[in-house]
Amino acid sequence: MTARILVVDDDTAIAEMIGIVLKGEGFEPHFSYDGASAIDMFSSVKPDLVLLDVMLPGIDGIQVCTRI
């Protein structure tokens, strides 16, 4: 079973680099670029791990963490 990892970062270049590394290590990365969509994706993807940026536009990472 491949572990699913939700990468939440508003900087798409950083998220993409993290995704490349994760894929290379055999993980299945999923991406979200803001807090609101991260909460929705958490419910649908059911990730094994969330890599969460704290400083996000709108709903920040602390609020996302509290809600998930």
MOMO-V438297 format. One record per residue. RES is the residue in one letter. NEAR is the number of other C-alpha atoms within 8 Angstrom. Layout:
res=RES near=NEAR
res=RES near=NEAR
This chain:
res=M near=2
res=T near=6
res=A near=9
res=R near=13
res=I near=13
res=L near=15
res=V near=14
res=V near=15
res=D near=14
res=D near=11
res=D near=7
res=T near=8
res=A near=6
res=I near=8
res=A near=13
res=E near=8
res=M near=8
res=I near=9
res=G near=11
res=I near=8
res=V near=8
res=L near=11
res=K near=10
res=G near=7
res=E near=6
res=G near=7
res=F near=11
res=E near=10
res=P near=11
res=H near=10
res=F near=9
res=S near=13
res=Y near=11
res=D near=13
res=G near=15
res=A near=9
res=S near=9
res=A near=12
res=I near=11
res=D near=8
res=M near=11
res=F near=11
res=S near=7
res=S near=6
res=V near=9
res=K near=8
res=P near=10
res=D near=7
res=L near=8
res=V near=9
res=L near=8
res=L near=8
res=D near=9
res=V near=7
res=M near=6
res=L near=12
res=P near=8
res=G near=7
res=I near=10
res=D near=11
res=G near=12
res=I near=7
res=Q near=8
res=V near=13
res=C near=7
res=T near=6
res=R near=6
res=I near=6
